[in-house]
Amino acid sequence: MKEKLDVGGLTFEVRRSARRKTLGVTVDRAGELIIHAPEGTENTELLRWTRSKLLWVHRKLAIKEELAAQVREPEYVTGESFFFLGRSYRLQVVGEQAEALSFDGRAFSLRRDVRMRAPALFRSWYLDAGKKWISARVALLAPRIGVVAPRVEVRDLGFHWGSCGKNNVTYFNWKLLQLPVRLADYVLAHELAHLIEPHHGREFWAVLERSLPDWRQRQEDLRRKAAQIYWCSTDMGQ
């Protein structure tokens, strides 16, 4: 069962680790609040520290709420634009073609009779396109971070850009294929740095700083760009 902490009307998940030396809090894109704590931290200390961070947490939540309001789901109609590696490509809905969804490097083409399955089709297309591109990009960035290129898996991670798993595996969200290359590189480098430092402590940011000196600007640009891409829910059908 997950450990929870209620503070100031907010609920935090508490994740303890024997490797953790300091307290930290994260607000993920979905608005989930997570406290990272050393294994032996007393609950009274956890409560006191979390209360001191409430103003920062509320500011983060307000920013995320503002960005979420800007995100709109696609309608999958002719003339609509979709991003691939930062470039915008128009969608054409056509009467006949062999593939349900195709991309010729200039535009996407969606067959009209499968429009109700468009969210799943786009998701599948990005997953397929992402596997080769992300694996090649990780192989390029890994030496800069100072790690051996890990095995890469491309999946739907909801509102998370990426994560590190066991056995030197990194997972990346297919949605990052919509980002400009420099922002996708930030996501990839961020997860590769976690192979050295699992937590967002000083050591982690130092690893990222050495390999990506402008990571702060990329992080801010990523936050803004996230409001412009399609998160492609599958509510329209399968």
DRENLOMI-851483 format. One line per 8 residues: their letters; for each residue x, y, z of N, C-alpha, C. Coordinates in pm, whole numbers. Example, Ala and Ser with C-alpha at 12.3 -4.5 7.8 and 13.67 -1.06 7.14 Angstrom:
2
as	1319/-569/780/1230/-450/780/1320/-330/780  1285/-225/708/1367/-106/714/1290/3/787
***
This chain:
238
mkekldvg	84/-119/0/0/0/0/89/125/0  51/224/-83/129/346/-91/112/430/34  222/489/77/218/577/194/170/716/149  71/770/220/13/899/187/34/998/301  39/1127/264/51/1233/363/-40/1347/321  -135/1384/408/-227/1495/381/-177/1621/451  -151/1724/370/-99/1849/424/-167/1966/353  -228/2057/430/-286/2176/372/-390/2151/265
gltfevrr	-467/2044/280/-569/2012/183/-518/1939/60  -391/1907/57/-330/1833/-55/-286/1696/-7  -291/1598/-98/-247/1462/-65/-120/1431/-142  -18/1391/-68/112/1357/-125/136/1207/-112  195/1148/-214/246/1011/-202/388/1020/-150  421/938/-50/555/939/8/633/818/-44  745/846/-105/832/739/-154/964/746/-79  991/642/-1/1113/638/80/1219/551/12
sarrktlg	1344/590/33/1454/514/-27/1576/518/64  1642/405/76/1763/398/158/1877/477/95  1868/499/-38/1973/572/-109/1952/722/-102  1834/763/-63/1801/905/-58/1862/970/64  1923/1089/48/1986/1159/159/1911/1285/199  1832/1340/107/1761/1464/135/1614/1450/97  1531/1541/150/1390/1544/116/1370/1619/-15  1272/1576/-93/1241/1643/-218/1095/1623/-252
vtvdrage	1039/1713/-332/900/1700/-373/890/1727/-523  807/1650/-591/785/1671/-734/634/1680/-759  601/1759/-861/463/1771/-909/466/1726/-1053  413/1606/-1080/423/1557/-1217/318/1622/-1306  325/1592/-1436/238/1661/-1531/91/1635/-1503  60/1519/-1449/-80/1487/-1419/-127/1552/-1289  -35/1622/-1219/-71/1687/-1094/-48/1600/-972  8/1482/-990/36/1394/-876/149/1455/-793
liihapeg	131/1456/-661/230/1513/-570/308/1401/-503  441/1407/-512/525/1299/-462/635/1357/-374  646/1305/-253/756/1341/-163/858/1228/-166  983/1263/-193/1092/1167/-192/1169/1185/-61  1181/1079/16/1237/1092/150/1337/981/181  1440/1013/263/1528/907/313/1445/808/395  1487/686/398/1409/578/458/1370/604/603  1459/664/680/1434/679/823/1373/811/866
tentellr	1323/891/773/1268/1022/808/1145/1009/898  1145/1080/1009/1031/1078/1101/912/1150/1037  792/1105/1069/672/1165/1013/656/1312/1053  699/1345/1175/689/1485/1219/779/1574/1134  898/1527/1102/990/1603/1016/934/1614/875  876/1504/827/817/1502/694/703/1604/683  622/1608/787/508/1701/790/557/1846/795  653/1874/882/707/2011/895/768/2057/764
wtrskllw	849/1971/704/917/2008/579/817/2032/466  717/1944/455/618/1956/348/538/2086/362  503/2122/486/431/2248/507/513/2368/457  644/2360/473/730/2471/429/736/2483/278  692/2378/206/699/2377/59/563/2400/-6  458/2425/73/324/2434/18/307/2548/-82  369/2662/-57/357/2775/-149/415/2737/-285  531/2673/-284/595/2629/-410/506/2529/-482
vhrklaik	448/2435/-407/362/2332/-467/240/2396/-532  177/2490/-463/58/2555/-517/92/2634/-644  209/2695/-648/251/2767/-769/267/2670/-886  328/2556/-861/345/2455/-965/211/2404/-1015  119/2380/-923/-13/2330/-962/-88/2435/-1045  -72/2562/-1012/-138/2669/-1087/-84/2676/-1229  47/2659/-1244/109/2660/-1378/57/2544/-1461  49/2426/-1400/2/2309/-1471/-145/2322/-1510
eelaaqvr	-224/2382/-1424/-365/2403/-1455/-380/2499/-1573  -294/2601/-1578/-298/2698/-1688/-261/2631/-1819  -158/2548/-1816/-115/2480/-1938/-218/2378/-1983  -278/2306/-1888/-376/2204/-1924/-495/2266/-1995  -529/2390/-1959/-643/2457/-2022/-617/2488/-2168  -488/2493/-2207/-453/2526/-2345/-453/2403/-2435  -445/2285/-2376/-436/2162/-2454/-573/2126/-2509  -582/2104/-2638/-708/2062/-2697/-686/1933/-2776
epeyvtge	-785/1850/-2774/-774/1724/-2847/-804/1748/-2995  -740/1675/-3083/-763/1692/-3226/-901/1646/-3268  -948/1701/-3380/-1077/1662/-3435/-1060/1566/-3553  -937/1553/-3602/-905/1463/-3713/-984/1501/-3838  -965/1627/-3879/-1030/1679/-3998/-924/1734/-4092  -956/1742/-4220/-864/1795/-4320/-820/1937/-4283  -690/1961/-4293/-635/2092/-4261/-577/2102/-4122  -610/2007/-4036/-556/2006/-3900/-407/1970/-3906
sffflgrs	-331/2023/-3811/-187/2001/-3811/-144/1908/-3698  -44/1825/-3727/16/1737/-3629/166/1758/-3633  228/1753/-3514/373/1772/-3505/447/1639/-3514  560/1644/-3583/654/1531/-3582/794/1590/-3577  867/1563/-3467/1001/1617/-3442/1003/1768/-3458  898/1831/-3407/894/1976/-3403/837/2045/-3525  821/1973/-3634/766/2031/-3756/617/2000/-3766  542/2093/-3821/398/2079/-3834/362/2022/-3971
yrlqvvge	276/1919/-3969/233/1856/-4094/81/1853/-4099  25/1889/-4213/-120/1892/-4230/-177/1751/-4246  -300/1738/-4202/-374/1613/-4219/-471/1626/-4335  -477/1523/-4418/-576/1514/-4524/-663/1391/-4498  -793/1410/-4494/-887/1299/-4481/-934/1263/-4621  -908/1138/-4662/-934/1098/-4801/-1034/984/-4806  -1093/966/-4924/-1194/861/-4941/-1134/724/-4954  -1024/714/-5030/-965/583/-5056/-813/590/-5048
qaealsfd	-756/490/-4985/-612/466/-4986/-589/331/-4917  -476/269/-4947/-450/134/-4897/-438/130/-4745  -361/225/-4688/-337/226/-4544/-439/313/-4474  -472/275/-4352/-566/356/-4275/-509/495/-4246  -380/500/-4211/-310/626/-4186/-172/617/-4248  -134/717/-4325/-3/716/-4388/62/853/-4374  194/856/-4391/272/979/-4384/379/971/-4492  383/1072/-4579/478/1071/-4690/590/1172/-4675
grafslrr	608/1225/-4554/712/1323/-4531/665/1465/-4553  547/1481/-4612/490/1614/-4635/357/1634/-4565  281/1526/-4548/149/1535/-4485/105/1398/-4436  12/1399/-4340/-54/1277/-4297/-180/1259/-4381  -214/1135/-4408/-334/1104/-4484/-413/998/-4410  -538/1030/-4377/-625/942/-4299/-745/902/-4382  -770/771/-4391/-886/724/-4467/-1014/755/-4389  -1113/809/-4458/-1235/859/-4394/-1310/751/-4316
dvrmrapa	-1312/628/-4367/-1394/525/-4303/-1336/476/-4170  -1211/519/-4138/-1150/478/-4010/-1130/597/-3918  -1194/708/-3948/-1174/830/-3870/-1206/809/-3722  -1304/726/-3690/-1338/703/-3550/-1227/631/-3475  -1136/570/-3548/-1020/503/-3485/-894/587/-3493  -907/713/-3533/-791/798/-3556/-698/811/-3435  -750/829/-3311/-657/840/-3196/-566/718/-3183  -624/600/-3195/-544/478/-3184/-447/464/-3301
lfrswyld	-488/507/-3420/-402/498/-3538/-282/592/-3526  -307/714/-3480/-195/807/-3462/-101/758/-3353  -158/706/-3245/-74/652/-3138/16/541/-3191  -41/450/-3269/36/340/-3327/144/392/-3421  111/493/-3499/209/548/-3594/328/608/-3519  300/688/-3415/408/748/-3338/491/643/-3265  427/538/-3217/501/430/-3151/599/365/-3247  554/335/-3368/640/272/-3468/753/365/-3510
agkkwisa	719/492/-3534/821/589/-3577/922/615/-3466  875/608/-3341/959/643/-3229/1066/542/-3195  1039/415/-3219/1132/311/-3176/1271/329/-3237  1279/345/-3368/1409/358/-3434/1474/492/-3402  1392/599/-3408/1450/733/-3389/1504/750/-3248  1426/712/-3148/1468/730/-3009/1588/641/-2977  1589/518/-3025/1702/428/-3000/1831/486/-3058  1823/540/-3179/1941/600/-3243/1986/724/-3167
rvallapr	1890/802/-3120/1925/925/-3050/1986/895/-2913  1934/795/-2844/1989/753/-2715/2133/706/-2733  2159/630/-2838/2295/582/-2865/2391/699/-2888  2340/807/-2946/2422/926/-2971/2448/1005/-2843  2348/1014/-2756/2359/1096/-2635/2427/1025/-2519  2417/892/-2513/2469/817/-2398/2616/847/-2366  2706/850/-2466/2846/881/-2433/2865/1019/-2372  2781/1116/-2411/2791/1250/-2354/2751/1249/-2207
igvvaprv	2656/1164/-2171/2613/1154/-2032/2713/1073/-1950  2780/980/-2017/2876/893/-1947/2820/759/-1910  2723/711/-1990/2663/580/-1964/2666/496/-2091  2651/367/-2073/2635/277/-2187/2491/287/-2234  2470/298/-2365/2335/312/-2418/2247/197/-2369  2138/227/-2301/2051/123/-2246/1953/71/-2351  1881/-34/-2315/1772/-81/-2399/1657/19/-2388  1596/49/-2501/1491/151/-2505/1356/87/-2535
evrdlgfh	1254/132/-2461/1117/92/-2488/1034/218/-2508  952/221/-2613/865/335/-2640/722/292/-2610  656/364/-2519/523/324/-2474/436/448/-2452  311/424/-2416/224/532/-2371/243/543/-2220  302/654/-2176/330/674/-2034/240/782/-1975  124/802/-2036/33/903/-1985/94/1042/-1996  106/1111/-1882/162/1245/-1882/311/1246/-1844  374/1132/-1838/517/1124/-1807/596/1114/-1937
wgscgknn	704/1191/-1945/787/1186/-2067/870/1059/-2073  918/1014/-1960/1004/895/-1961/1025/843/-1820  1089/728/-1810/1121/670/-1680/1231/567/-1698  1296/535/-1586/1401/432/-1587/1348/308/-1518  1370/194/-1581/1327/69/-1522/1445/-13/-1475  1418/-136/-1439/1525/-225/-1394/1603/-279/-1514  1718/-334/-1485/1801/-400/-1587/1843/-305/-1700  1870/-177/-1662/1923/-80/-1758/1830/-58/-1876
vtyfnwkl	1701/-46/-1847/1602/-19/-1951/1545/122/-1928  1532/199/-2035/1468/330/-2025/1340/328/-2107  1236/391/-2052/1106/397/-2119/1077/541/-2159  1028/559/-2281/997/693/-2329/857/696/-2387  793/812/-2369/657/832/-2414/657/863/-2564  570/795/-2639/562/821/-2783/528/967/-2812  467/1036/-2717/424/1174/-2739/541/1270/-2756  660/1230/-2707/775/1319/-2723/821/1328/-2868
lqlpvrla	772/1238/-2956/805/1245/-3099/747/1369/-3163  655/1437/-3094/599/1561/-3147/690/1681/-3117  782/1667/-3024/866/1777/-2979/978/1810/-3078  1027/1935/-3078/1150/1966/-3152/1263/1878/-3100  1361/1851/-3184/1469/1759/-3148/1542/1804/-3021  1567/1934/-3006/1643/1981/-2888/1566/1956/-2758  1433/1955/-2764/1355/1927/-2644/1342/1777/-2620  1331/1701/-2728/1332/1555/-2714/1466/1511/-2654
dyvlahel	1575/1575/-2699/1707/1543/-2645/1714/1570/-2495  1647/1676/-2449/1645/1703/-2305/1579/1589/-2230  1466/1541/-2280/1396/1429/-2216/1486/1306/-2212  1549/1275/-2325/1635/1157/-2333/1754/1170/-2238  1820/1288/-2239/1936/1309/-2153/1897/1303/-2006  1779/1355/-1974/1729/1353/-1835/1718/1209/-1784  1659/1122/-1865/1644/983/-1821/1777/909/-1819  1866/941/-1913/1998/878/-1913/2077/919/-1789
ahliephh	2061/1044/-1746/2130/1091/-1625/2080/1015/-1502  1955/970/-1506/1901/893/-1393/1967/756/-1381  2030/709/-1486/2104/583/-1476/2225/598/-1385  2271/722/-1368/2384/751/-1279/2334/795/-1142  2238/888/-1141/2180/940/-1017/2028/924/-1023  1971/832/-945/1828/804/-955/1737/915/-904  1789/1006/-820/1704/1108/-760/1742/1246/-811  1648/1341/-793/1671/1477/-841/1747/1560/-738
grefwavl	1861/1511/-697/1945/1584/-603/2051/1664/-677  2141/1726/-603/2248/1806/-664/2333/1725/-760  2360/1601/-722/2444/1517/-807/2381/1493/-944  2247/1474/-942/2177/1451/-1069/2190/1571/-1162  2161/1691/-1108/2165/1811/-1193/2307/1841/-1237  2405/1801/-1159/2545/1819/-1199/2579/1731/-1319  2528/1608/-1318/2548/1518/-1433/2486/1579/-1559  2365/1630/-1546/2296/1690/-1660/2366/1816/-1706
erslpdwr	2416/1894/-1612/2486/2019/-1644/2610/1994/-1730  2683/1889/-1696/2806/1859/-1771/2777/1822/-1916  2668/1752/-1939/2638/1703/-2073/2544/1795/-2152  2464/1874/-2078/2365/1960/-2142/2362/2094/-2066  2461/2181/-2089/2474/2304/-2010/2350/2395/-2013  2272/2389/-2121/2154/2475/-2130/2026/2401/-2090  2036/2302/-2002/1920/2221/-1966/1808/2304/-1904  1842/2410/-1832/1737/2491/-1770/1647/2555/-1875
qrqedlrr	1707/2610/-1981/1628/2671/-2087/1545/2565/-2160  1605/2450/-2184/1531/2342/-2251/1415/2294/-2164  1438/2288/-2035/1331/2245/-1943/1213/2343/-1947  1244/2473/-1948/1139/2574/-1954/1067/2570/-2089  1143/2554/-2197/1081/2545/-2330/993/2422/-2341  1034/2313/-2278/954/2190/-2280/822/2212/-2208  825/2282/-2096/703/2309/-2021/603/2385/-2108  651/2481/-2184/562/2561/-2269/516/2482/-2391
kaaqiywc	606/2404/-2449/571/2329/-2570/470/2220/-2540  471/2168/-2418/379/2061/-2381/234/2102/-2397  208/2233/-2391/71/2281/-2405/25/2286/-2550  118/2261/-2644/85/2274/-2785/72/2140/-2857  116/2034/-2793/112/1905/-2862/-18/1832/-2832  -47/1728/-2908/-165/1646/-2888/-133/1530/-2795  -214/1514/-2691/-194/1402/-2600/-278/1284/-2642  -363/1305/-2742/-430/1197/-2815/-495/1092/-2726
stdmgq	-604/1127/-2663/-679/1027/-2589/-746/934/-2687  -790/820/-2640/-854/722/-2729/-1004/718/-2707  -1061/829/-2660/-1204/832/-2630/-1293/819/-2752  -1239/854/-2871/-1322/847/-2992/-1351/706/-3035  -1271/612/-2990/-1294/474/-3033/-1163/400/-3044  -1171/271/-3069/-1050/188/-3074/-1018/149/-3217
***
